[in-house]
Amino acid sequence: MINLKKSFEDALEFVNNKVCFVRCDLNMPSTDGKITDLSRLDKVVPTIKEILLRNGKIILISHFGRPNGKFNETLSLKPMVPLLEKRIGKIIKFCDEDIKNSDKLKKKINKLNAGNILLLENIRFYKEEEENDPNFSRNLSSLGDIYINESFSSSHRKHSSITGISAFLPSFPGKLFQYELQNLNHIVKEMQKEKSIAILGGSKVSTKTGIIENLSKKFNKILIGGAMANTFLASQGVNIGKSFIESRLLEKTNYIYTVNKDKIILPIDCIVSKSENNEMNSAVDIGNVKNDDLIFDIGPKTRKIFYNEILKHEKLLWNGPLGLFEKKPFDNGTNYVSSIVSKHKSDRFFSIAGGGDTISALKNSGYIDDFSFISTGGGAFLEFIEGKSLPGIEILNN
């Protein structure tokens, strides 16, 4: 459990006519250049509005995608301007000028009036951001008066806009940041081995070996789906056809499963097809997958097992879709299992889900509003649950 020494309410005492950096996360899921889920944008709006009510001047900072320190027009934040304007009800100024030319940018910022908002271009267009370059952080911080971290989802990164600026400015958590931490603290504190269950899905097990090992000590059961289940199944000698696996992790997943066989539940059947666009698909038992098959979802037997296991527990943690939810009918597994949350409502049942793809998948299922809490964090969400220290939280408490 981690508690914050400062609050968003503390920040509000100082924002009047001050230039407030608000580090938000506009890195939202997109397909073919179109944003498919605006959850992260929607959740930062209340923070922005509260600062505006107190006559603050706001500079929004965010990243989008992985431009690797170079300008990439397809990853520009400029298309975010009308989306923000629609939700906030104010004109948003966009700044695509070089942040490193602080004198030129300062003139633009000096023209801001109380209640104005300026959105900076994608912060990851600058290699210094991910390098956490102290000079870059110092120059950026010289443009503002206060820093507010409203990007819990990025707070596992030691980046300039997360930890660097905080070394030079009075720094505070945002409203959403506080709420995220409060709910994550709840599940960490209340986790009781016999009453807690986790669902872990998604494509890669490489990002989740640590969390699986950690949760296996605290949770009664861990349900594994998505493409990451393929690596576990292959490690047990199961033929998974042409399905995606991480071969270098076969030994590791075999060890994890062997040690935690009484806790980890793997799929016993799956939905296979020859390609994601092939309309022909079928449910087959694990062990009957053909050499040219591709696994795209958990099967109906597995869905019922997962569903019934959740019914036995009072705490649910969910990260990662159980199939290729973007393509119907491979969203059926996620949809069926998530439906339990709407039926398993009681004062004792607490459900939390996190991660960009997880949120998109649960929105698609129609059951996202039935969860007790939805975290905007992906990697930060997992690292916090795993018990790791997050640099973005540490710097706020220093």
C-alpha positions in Angstrom: 0.0 0.0 0.0 1.2 3.5 -0.9 -0.3 6.7 0.5 0.2 10.2 -1.0 1.5 12.9 1.2 -0.1 15.6 -1.0 -3.5 15.9 -2.6 -5.2 17.4 -5.6 -7.1 19.6 -3.1 -3.7 21.0 -1.9 -2.9 21.9 -5.5 -6.1 23.8 -6.0 -5.1 26.3 -3.3 -2.2 27.5 -5.5 -3.6 27.4 -9.1 -5.2 30.8 -9.3 -3.7 32.7 -12.2 -0.8 30.2 -12.2 0.6 28.2 -15.2 -0.3 24.6 -14.3 1.3 21.7 -16.2 -1.1 18.8 -16.3 0.6 15.6 -17.4 -2.3 13.5 -18.8 -2.5 10.3 -20.8 -4.0 10.8 -24.3 -2.3 7.6 -25.5 -5.6 5.9 -26.5 -6.2 2.8 -28.6 -6.6 3.4 -32.3 -7.3 1.4 -35.4 -6.3 2.7 -38.9 -5.6 6.1 -37.4 -8.9 6.4 -35.7 -9.2 6.5 -31.9 -11.4 3.7 -30.7 -11.7 4.4 -27.0 -11.8 7.9 -25.4 -11.9 6.7 -21.8 -8.5 8.2 -20.8 -9.5 11.6 -22.3 -12.9 11.6 -20.6 -11.4 10.8 -17.2 -9.0 13.8 -17.2 -11.8 16.3 -18.0 -13.0 16.8 -14.3 -9.4 17.7 -13.3 -9.1 20.3 -16.0 -12.5 21.8 -15.2 -11.7 22.1 -11.5 -8.4 24.0 -12.3 -10.3 26.3 -14.7 -12.9 27.0 -12.0 -10.1 28.4 -9.9 -8.7 30.5 -12.8 -5.7 28.4 -13.5 -3.8 28.5 -16.8 -3.3 25.0 -18.1 -0.6 23.4 -20.2 -1.5 19.9 -21.2 1.4 17.4 -21.7 0.9 13.9 -23.1 2.5 11.2 -25.3 0.9 9.2 -28.0 2.3 6.0 -29.5 6.1 5.3 -29.8 7.7 7.9 -32.1 11.1 7.1 -30.7 12.2 10.7 -30.2 11.3 11.8 -33.7 8.4 13.8 -35.3 5.8 11.5 -36.8 2.7 13.2 -38.2 0.5 10.2 -37.6 1.3 10.4 -33.9 0.6 14.2 -33.6 -1.7 15.3 -30.7 -3.3 18.0 -33.0 -6.3 15.8 -33.7 -7.0 15.7 -30.0 -7.9 19.4 -29.9 -11.5 19.1 -31.2 -12.1 16.1 -28.9 -10.9 18.1 -25.9 -12.8 21.2 -26.9 -16.1 19.2 -27.2 -15.8 17.8 -23.7 -14.4 20.9 -21.9 -16.5 23.5 -23.8 -13.5 25.8 -24.3 -11.1 26.7 -27.2 -7.9 24.7 -26.8 -4.7 26.3 -28.2 -2.3 23.9 -29.8 1.5 24.4 -29.7 3.6 22.5 -32.2 6.6 24.7 -31.7 9.9 23.3 -30.5 9.7 22.8 -26.7 13.4 23.1 -26.5 13.2 26.7 -27.8 11.9 27.8 -24.4 12.1 31.6 -25.1 9.8 31.3 -28.1 7.4 29.1 -26.2 7.5 31.3 -23.1 6.2 34.3 -25.1 3.3 32.1 -26.2 2.6 31.0 -22.6 2.9 34.6 -21.3 -0.1 35.5 -23.5 -2.3 32.9 -21.7 -5.1 34.3 -19.6 -6.7 32.7 -16.6 -8.9 29.9 -17.9 -6.9 29.3 -21.1 -5.6 25.9 -22.1 -2.6 25.1 -24.3 -1.9 21.5 -25.6 1.8 20.8 -26.3 2.7 18.5 -29.1 3.5 14.8 -28.4 6.2 14.9 -25.7 7.8 11.7 -27.0 8.8 13.5 -30.2 11.7 14.6 -28.1 14.3 11.9 -27.3 15.1 13.7 -24.1 11.7 12.8 -22.7 12.4 9.1 -22.4 16.0 9.8 -21.5 14.7 11.9 -18.5 17.3 14.5 -19.5 17.7 17.0 -16.6 18.3 20.0 -18.9 15.2 19.2 -20.9 13.2 18.9 -17.6 14.6 22.1 -16.3 13.8 24.1 -19.4 10.3 22.7 -19.6 9.7 23.4 -15.9 10.8 27.0 -16.3 7.6 27.6 -18.4 5.2 26.8 -15.5 4.5 27.3 -11.9 2.9 24.0 -10.7 3.0 20.4 -11.9 0.0 18.1 -11.6 0.4 14.4 -12.5 -2.9 13.1 -13.9 -1.2 10.2 -15.7 -1.1 7.3 -13.3 -0.9 5.0 -16.3 2.6 6.5 -17.1 3.9 6.7 -13.6 5.9 3.5 -13.8 8.2 5.5 -16.2 11.2 7.6 -15.2 10.5 10.1 -18.0 11.1 13.8 -18.0 7.4 14.7 -17.9 6.7 12.2 -15.1 9.7 12.5 -12.7 12.0 15.1 -14.3 9.8 18.2 -14.1 8.7 17.3 -10.5 12.3 17.9 -9.3 11.9 21.6 -10.3 8.3 22.5 -9.5 5.8 22.1 -6.7 4.1 18.8 -7.7 0.8 17.3 -6.9 -1.4 14.3 -7.9 -4.4 14.9 -10.0 -8.0 14.0 -9.0 -8.0 10.8 -11.1 -4.5 9.9 -9.9 -5.7 10.0 -6.3 -8.8 7.9 -7.1 -6.7 5.3 -9.0 -4.4 5.0 -6.0 -7.3 4.8 -3.5 -8.9 1.9 -5.4 -5.7 0.0 -6.1 -4.7 0.3 -2.4 -8.1 -1.2 -1.6 -7.6 -4.4 -3.6 -4.0 -4.8 -2.4 -5.1 -4.3 1.2 -8.2 -6.5 1.0 -6.7 -9.3 -1.0 -7.3 -12.5 0.9 -6.0 -15.6 -0.7 -9.1 -17.8 -0.5 -11.4 -15.0 -1.7 -9.4 -13.4 -4.5 -9.3 -14.4 -8.2 -7.4 -12.9 -11.1 -8.0 -13.0 -14.9 -4.9 -12.4 -17.0 -5.1 -12.2 -20.8 -3.7 -10.4 -23.7 -1.0 -11.4 -26.2 2.3 -11.4 -24.4 3.2 -13.3 -21.2 6.6 -11.6 -21.2 5.1 -8.6 -19.6 3.3 -10.6 -17.0 5.5 -13.3 -15.6 6.3 -11.2 -12.5 2.7 -10.4 -11.8 1.7 -14.1 -12.2 4.3 -15.2 -9.7 3.3 -12.4 -7.3 -0.4 -13.0 -7.6 0.0 -16.7 -7.1 1.2 -16.0 -3.6 -1.9 -13.8 -2.8 -4.7 -15.1 -4.9 -6.6 -18.3 -4.7 -7.0 -18.8 -8.5 -5.5 -17.2 -11.7 -7.4 -17.7 -14.9 -5.2 -17.4 -18.0 -6.6 -16.6 -21.5 -5.7 -14.7 -24.6 -2.7 -15.4 -26.7 -0.5 -15.5 -23.6 -2.2 -18.8 -22.7 -0.7 -20.3 -25.9 2.8 -20.1 -24.4 1.6 -21.8 -21.2 -0.1 -24.6 -23.2 2.9 -25.1 -25.5 5.2 -25.3 -22.4 3.0 -28.3 -21.4 3.5 -30.0 -24.7 0.2 -29.0 -26.2 0.1 -28.4 -30.0 -1.1 -24.9 -30.6 -0.8 -25.0 -34.4 0.4 -21.7 -36.0 -0.8 -19.6 -33.0 1.4 -16.9 -31.6 3.8 -18.0 -28.8 6.8 -16.5 -27.1 9.2 -19.4 -27.5 11.9 -18.0 -25.3 9.5 -18.1 -22.4 8.6 -21.8 -22.7 10.9 -22.8 -19.9 9.8 -20.0 -17.6 6.1 -20.6 -18.1 6.6 -24.3 -17.6 8.2 -23.5 -14.2 5.5 -21.1 -13.2 2.7 -23.5 -14.1 4.4 -26.5 -12.5 4.9 -24.6 -9.2 1.4 -23.1 -9.2 -0.6 -25.9 -10.9 -3.2 -25.8 -8.1 -3.8 -22.1 -8.7 -3.5 -21.5 -12.4 -6.3 -22.5 -14.7 -5.6 -22.8 -18.4 -8.1 -23.1 -21.3 -9.4 -26.6 -21.9 -10.9 -25.7 -25.3 -10.5 -22.8 -27.8 -11.9 -21.2 -30.9 -9.7 -21.9 -34.0 -9.7 -20.6 -37.6 -7.2 -20.5 -40.5 -7.0 -16.7 -40.2 -8.6 -13.8 -38.3 -10.6 -12.8 -41.3 -11.8 -16.3 -42.1 -15.5 -16.7 -41.4 -15.1 -20.4 -40.8 -14.2 -21.1 -37.1 -14.8 -23.9 -34.7 -14.5 -24.9 -31.1 -12.0 -27.6 -30.4 -10.7 -29.2 -27.2 -7.1 -28.4 -26.3 -5.2 -31.3 -27.7 -7.2 -31.3 -31.0 -5.7 -28.2 -32.5 -4.4 -28.9 -36.0 -1.0 -27.9 -37.3 -2.4 -25.1 -39.5 -4.9 -23.8 -36.9 -4.8 -20.4 -35.2 -6.3 -19.9 -31.8 -8.3 -16.7 -31.4 -10.4 -17.1 -28.3 -11.2 -19.4 -25.3 -13.8 -22.0 -26.0 -17.3 -22.5 -24.5 -16.2 -25.0 -21.9 -13.4 -22.7 -20.7 -15.8 -19.8 -20.5 -18.1 -21.7 -18.2 -15.2 -22.8 -16.0 -13.9 -19.2 -15.7 -17.5 -17.9 -15.0 -18.1 -20.5 -12.3 -14.7 -19.9 -10.7 -15.4 -16.1 -10.4 -18.8 -16.9 -8.7 -16.9 -18.6 -5.8 -14.8 -15.4 -5.0 -15.3 -12.0 -3.6 -12.4 -10.1 -5.2 -11.7 -10.0 -8.9 -8.7 -8.5 -10.7 -8.8 -8.4 -14.5 -6.1 -7.5 -17.0 -6.1 -8.4 -20.6 -8.8 -9.7 -23.1 -9.4 -13.4 -23.4 -9.4 -13.4 -27.2 -9.0 -11.3 -30.3 -11.9 -9.1 -29.2 -11.5 -6.6 -32.0 -12.7 -9.3 -34.5 -16.1 -10.9 -34.0 -16.9 -13.6 -33.0 -13.5 -13.8 -31.2 -14.9 -11.4 -28.5 -17.4 -14.0 -27.3 -15.1 -15.4 -24.6 -14.4 -12.0 -23.0 -18.1 -11.0 -23.3 -19.4 -14.2 -21.7 -16.9 -14.1 -18.8 -17.3 -10.4 -18.1 -21.1 -10.8 -17.9 -20.6 -12.4 -14.5 -19.7 -9.0 -13.0 -23.3 -7.7 -13.6 -24.8 -10.8 -12.0 -22.4 -11.2 -9.1 -23.2 -7.9 -7.4 -23.1 -7.7 -3.6 -21.6 -5.6 -0.9 -18.7 -8.0 -0.6 -17.9 -8.4 -4.3 -15.2 -6.0 -5.5 -14.1 -6.0 -9.2 -11.2 -4.0 -10.7 -9.9 -4.0 -14.3 -7.1 -2.1 -15.9 -5.1 -1.7 -19.1 -5.9 0.0 -22.4 -6.9 -3.2 -24.3 -8.8 -4.5 -21.3 -10.9 -1.3 -21.1 -11.6 -1.5 -24.8 -12.6 -5.2 -24.6 -14.9 -4.6 -21.6 -16.5 -1.6 -23.2 -17.1 -3.8 -26.3 -18.7 -6.4 -24.0 -21.2 -3.9 -22.5 -20.3 -4.8 -18.9 -17.6 -2.2 -18.2 -19.9 -0.1 -16.0 -20.6 -3.1 -13.8 -17.0 -3.2 -12.5 -16.3 -1.6 -9.1 -13.4 0.3 -10.6 -11.6 0.7 -14.0 -8.0 1.7 -13.9 -6.5 3.7 -16.8 -3.2 2.1 -16.1 -1.7 -0.8 -18.0 2.0 -1.3 -17.0 1.6 0.9 -14.0 -1.5 -1.0 -12.9 0.3 -4.3 -13.1 3.5 -3.0 -11.4 1.5 -1.5 -8.5 -0.4 -4.7 -7.9 2.9 -6.6 -8.2 4.2 -4.5 -5.3 6.7 -2.5 -7.2 7.5 1.1 -6.4 6.3 3.6 -9.1 8.7 6.5 -9.8 5.8 8.9 -10.5 4.4 8.3 -7.0 7.8 8.4 -5.3 8.6 11.8 -6.7 5.3 13.3 -5.6 6.1 12.1 -2.0 9.7 13.4 -1.9 
